[in-house]
């Protein structure tokens, strides 16, 4: 679907709703200019709503400027990646971050394989115009330790700095994955400070951190210099903010106060219409930041 066809379809689907839904790329640009934050959507949360081409249009209609990928990119040829990046641009979107790298930086025996896969990931990221890669420690093994993670992250930092691509490490709570080694941003921040590389930062996933340890705001305040990506979903259920126990208004207000400049990525399962709820989540974040 080209830009003209997309605009025509949007007019038919959104008559009377205003220009921000009719011209997606223009609407997203105007929205981004007026917002204290940049917003993206982790695309896997919309997988049940249709194929890739359909879900990116939903994200664009909701007024977002970014998408995040997990493993979708592994199926693409170089030409398909370039065409995808061009199509995203017509929708006012870009790939702000990618996950799906194979390997664990908590395992000293597999670091060479991880570094090799990272180099492949960097090549694809450049074709997609993406400058950030998400890494988790993966499965805990007998040799896993804080020191092993730091040593491996230092090796990762060397190739990341050379590629000019940022790595964000993501803790995963034990309820999500009982074999995770890195489970809280507390340890992630300590690792980053030990590595001391401008290309090694933290993905602060509020959903995972609430389930694992809580104390969300204080850890933002003390470590905002190391936060380069924020993921959003409410607890329990991984649905939109307002459906659970988290006070996201306080989170957004604090991030604005701390002058956070990275993306805020919605990684929730919408309980209703995806466009409506994604738009509402973004607009509520903006209102809270300005309060």
Secondary structure by P-SEA (a helix, b strand, c coil): ccaaaaaaaaaaaccccccccccaaaaaaaaaaaccbbbbbccccccccccaaaaaaaaaaacccbbbbccccccccaaaaaaaaaaaaaacccccccccccccccccccaaaaaaaaaaaaaaaaaacccbbbbccccccccccaaaaaaaaaaaaaaaaaacbbbbbbbbccccccccccccaaaaaaaaaaaccccbbbbccaaaaaacccccaaaaaaccccccbbbbbcccccccccccccaaaaaaaaaaaacccccccccccccccaaaaaaaaaaaaaaaaac
